[in-house]
């Protein structure tokens, strides 16, 4: 039986990763 972390944890990690990856490529708001 696989252990799946809460969706909030997954989205948090992915969100932080995507933010760090995309932010430098976005124009300044």
Secondary structure, DSSP 8 states (H G I E B T S, - for coil): ------HHHHHHHHHHHHHHHHGGGS---
